[in-house]
Amino acid sequence: YFLIFAVMRLTKPTLFTNIPVTCEERDLPGNLFNQLMKDDPSAVKGAETLMLGEMLTLPQNFGNIFLGETFSSYISVHNDSNQVVKDILVKADLQTSSQRLNLSASSAAVAELKPDCCIDDVIHHEVKEIGTHILVCAVSYTTQTGEKMYFRKFFKFQVLKPLDVKTKFYNAETDEVFLEAQIQNITTSPMFMEKVSLEPSMMYNVAELNTVDTAGESESTFGSRTYLQPMDTRQYLYCLKPKPEFAEKAGVIKGVTVIGKLDIVWKTNLGERGRLQTSQLQRMAPGYGDVRLSLETIPDTVNLEEPFDITCKITNCSERTMDLVLEMCNTNSIHWCGVSGRQLGKLHPTSSLHLALTLLSSVQGLQSVSGLRLTDTFLKRTYEYDDIAQVCVVSSEVKQT
């Protein structure tokens, strides 16, 4: 071959770590080893035995490549002969398990390459797949005698998973959805978590619950230094609330509901940036049956044997019109005030109505609100609602704060 092909991965340098060699002064070397460590230019003065370095060193191996990072490589083709070669075409492809990507900066051929000259190129690629990757570098050229030459080189490397992301969903009675994201650093080096955000679907607004207000300023719950050590896990919490125009629709959707996706940005070592975006997160929407009853307002604490008011919301989750009758059944502690068996009228599909009801409790303590019955006169079907909510009942002599 007339040409020599070289490929080198471009990575940031690392801090040099010196290996301390020491002994006690009464040993044979005496203070010789300690003095050599103090004179070592790579050691930190005053901390020679702590394996701390203050010098940078070039990478000694290929290193690890993680999903979401940018793979950069330097490609050089050198004419090692004493002849001029023509029509040099350098091509770099990245072969993954699912596709083949062209990473060459230019697809045009170089007219000629003189002796001891080279063609240089730098390629970049954001890694988006886990597993085996093969960098295929090919060079074609023509010699002075008109002979066409061609050769290839293969460079194989593995792409590892940097983070382990687990999600949990909690469905609130008010149609709000709480998302808990557990993010674990499964690499061997610390990470600076630059951003962890949730991009909601078009039906939801999101509020991040990862900050606290301190003296009027918002402060992260993880502190000012958001480093994630190897194998450590951090929990992020988000609250998703349906937009007003989708509130009713979101409350009655059955099956799988799309919530949104997590966007994670981090930095490692000397500022190498990585980014991961999850696929659309999906949760199983809770089933409400044909009729859903939810509480809009209820006091936390009430006085013993004193009436208190609550507001209920009734939603028709079926695909047919209902004619509802409300019945109120007393329990041992909770008593309903009002007329039982009253007509609520017709309720069309996906429609809702609000009811203001009055109760009183004859027993102190934490009491459960139960005993509501809704009957659909069309199908003669009764829906029972017990343990709707809890209220704290205190003596009227105890001043509520």
ChimeraX attribute file (.defattr): number of C-alpha atoms within 10 A of each C-alpha:
attribute: neighborCount
match mode: 1-to-1
recipient: residues
	/A:1	10
	/A:2	16
	/A:3	22
	/A:4	13
	/A:5	19
	/A:6	13
	/A:7	17
	/A:8	12
	/A:9	16
	/A:10	15
	/A:11	16
	/A:12	13
	/A:13	14
	/A:14	15
	/A:15	16
	/A:16	16
	/A:17	16
	/A:18	20
	/A:19	14
	/A:20	16
	/A:21	11
	/A:22	17
	/A:23	14
	/A:24	11
	/A:25	12
	/A:26	8
	/A:27	8
	/A:28	9
	/A:29	12
	/A:30	13
	/A:31	14
	/A:32	12
	/A:33	16
	/A:34	19
	/A:35	12
	/A:36	14
	/A:37	21
	/A:38	16
	/A:39	12
	/A:40	13
	/A:41	13
	/A:42	19
	/A:43	23
	/A:44	18
	/A:45	15
	/A:46	8
	/A:47	12
	/A:48	23
	/A:49	17
	/A:50	13
	/A:51	14
	/A:52	18
	/A:53	19
	/A:54	14
	/A:55	15
	/A:56	13
	/A:57	12
	/A:58	11
	/A:59	14
	/A:60	8
	/A:61	7
	/A:62	11
	/A:63	11
	/A:64	11
	/A:65	17
	/A:66	23
	/A:67	21
	/A:68	25
	/A:69	22
	/A:70	18
	/A:71	17
	/A:72	15
	/A:73	17
	/A:74	14
	/A:75	20
	/A:76	16
	/A:77	19
	/A:78	18
	/A:79	20
	/A:80	16
	/A:81	15
	/A:82	10
	/A:83	14
	/A:84	16
	/A:85	23
	/A:86	19
	/A:87	16
	/A:88	22
	/A:89	18
	/A:90	25
	/A:91	20
	/A:92	23
	/A:93	16
	/A:94	19
	/A:95	16
	/A:96	17
	/A:97	11
	/A:98	6
	/A:99	7
	/A:100	14
	/A:101	13
	/A:102	15
	/A:103	18
	/A:104	18
	/A:105	13
	/A:106	12
	/A:107	12
	/A:108	12
	/A:109	14
	/A:110	15
	/A:111	12
	/A:112	14
	/A:113	20
	/A:114	15
	/A:115	16
	/A:116	13
	/A:117	14
	/A:118	16
	/A:119	15
	/A:120	12
	/A:121	16
	/A:122	16
	/A:123	16
	/A:124	14
	/A:125	15
	/A:126	14
	/A:127	20
	/A:128	15
	/A:129	17
	/A:130	17
	/A:131	13
	/A:132	13
	/A:133	18
	/A:134	17
	/A:135	21
	/A:136	19
	/A:137	21
	/A:138	16
	/A:139	18
	/A:140	17
	/A:141	23
	/A:142	19
	/A:143	17
	/A:144	10
	/A:145	7
	/A:146	10
	/A:147	9
	/A:148	12
	/A:149	14
	/A:150	12
	/A:151	12
	/A:152	13
	/A:153	14
	/A:154	13
	/A:155	11
	/A:156	11
	/A:157	14
	/A:158	16
	/A:159	19
	/A:160	18
	/A:161	16
	/A:162	21
	/A:163	19
	/A:164	13
	/A:165	15
	/A:166	11
	/A:167	16
	/A:168	11
	/A:169	18
	/A:170	12
	/A:171	15
	/A:172	12
	/A:173	13
	/A:174	13
	/A:175	18
	/A:176	19
	/A:177	21
	/A:178	19
	/A:179	23
	/A:180	17
	/A:181	20
	/A:182	16
	/A:183	20
	/A:184	19
	/A:185	20
	/A:186	17
	/A:187	18
	/A:188	11
	/A:189	12
	/A:190	17
	/A:191	23
	/A:192	17
	/A:193	16
	/A:194	14
	/A:195	13
	/A:196	19
	/A:197	17
	/A:198	24
	/A:199	16
	/A:200	19
	/A:201	17
	/A:202	12
	/A:203	19
	/A:204	23
	/A:205	16
	/A:206	22
	/A:207	15
	/A:208	14
	/A:209	15
	/A:210	15
	/A:211	15
	/A:212	12
	/A:213	10
	/A:214	9
	/A:215	7
	/A:216	7
	/A:217	9
	/A:218	11
	/A:219	14
	/A:220	15
	/A:221	13
	/A:222	14
	/A:223	9
	/A:224	8
	/A:225	9
	/A:226	14
	/A:227	17
	/A:228	19
	/A:229	17
	/A:230	15
	/A:231	15
	/A:232	13
	/A:233	16
	/A:234	13
	/A:235	14
	/A:236	19
	/A:237	18
	/A:238	18
	/A:239	19
	/A:240	22
	/A:241	21
	/A:242	21
	/A:243	15
	/A:244	12
	/A:245	10
	/A:246	13
	/A:247	16
	/A:248	17
	/A:249	16
	/A:250	19
	/A:251	21
	/A:252	22
	/A:253	15
	/A:254	15
	/A:255	11
	/A:256	12
	/A:257	17
	/A:258	16
	/A:259	22
	/A:260	20
	/A:261	17
	/A:262	18
	/A:263	15
	/A:264	19
	/A:265	18
	/A:266	20
	/A:267	18
	/A:268	15
	/A:269	14
	/A:270	11
	/A:271	11
	/A:272	13
	/A:273	16
	/A:274	21
	/A:275	20
	/A:276	18
	/A:277	16
	/A:278	12
	/A:279	10
	/A:280	15
	/A:281	17
	/A:282	15
	/A:283	18
	/A:284	13
	/A:285	19
	/A:286	17
	/A:287	13
	/A:288	16
	/A:289	12
	/A:290	15
	/A:291	19
	/A:292	18
	/A:293	21
	/A:294	17
	/A:295	16
	/A:296	14
	/A:297	12
	/A:298	15
	/A:299	11
	/A:300	11
	/A:301	16
	/A:302	22
	/A:303	21
	/A:304	20
	/A:305	19
	/A:306	13
	/A:307	14
	/A:308	18
	/A:309	14
	/A:310	14
	/A:311	14
	/A:312	17
	/A:313	15
	/A:314	17
	/A:315	23
	/A:316	22
	/A:317	24
	/A:318	17
	/A:319	10
	/A:320	11
	/A:321	16
	/A:322	21
	/A:323	17
	/A:324	23
	/A:325	18
	/A:326	18
	/A:327	18
	/A:328	19
	/A:329	12
	/A:330	14
	/A:331	14
	/A:332	8
	/A:333	16
	/A:334	19
	/A:335	20
	/A:336	22
	/A:337	15
	/A:338	11
	/A:339	9
	/A:340	14
	/A:341	14
	/A:342	12
	/A:343	14
	/A:344	15
	/A:345	12
	/A:346	14
	/A:347	18
	/A:348	16
	/A:349	16
	/A:350	17
	/A:351	15
	/A:352	16
	/A:353	12
	/A:354	14
	/A:355	13
	/A:356	11
	/A:357	14
	/A:358	14
	/A:359	17
	/A:360	19
	/A:361	26
	/A:362	15
	/A:363	17
	/A:364	16
	/A:365	16
	/A:366	13
	/A:367	17
	/A:368	17
	/A:369	21
	/A:370	21
	/A:371	18
	/A:372	19
	/A:373	18
	/A:374	22
	/A:375	20
	/A:376	19
	/A:377	14
	/A:378	10
	/A:379	9
	/A:380	9
	/A:381	10
	/A:382	15
	/A:383	15
	/A:384	12
	/A:385	15
	/A:386	11
	/A:387	11
	/A:388	14
	/A:389	13
	/A:390	16
	/A:391	17
	/A:392	17
	/A:393	21
	/A:394	19
	/A:395	15
	/A:396	12
	/A:397	8
	/A:398	9
	/A:399	8
	/A:400	10
	/A:401	4
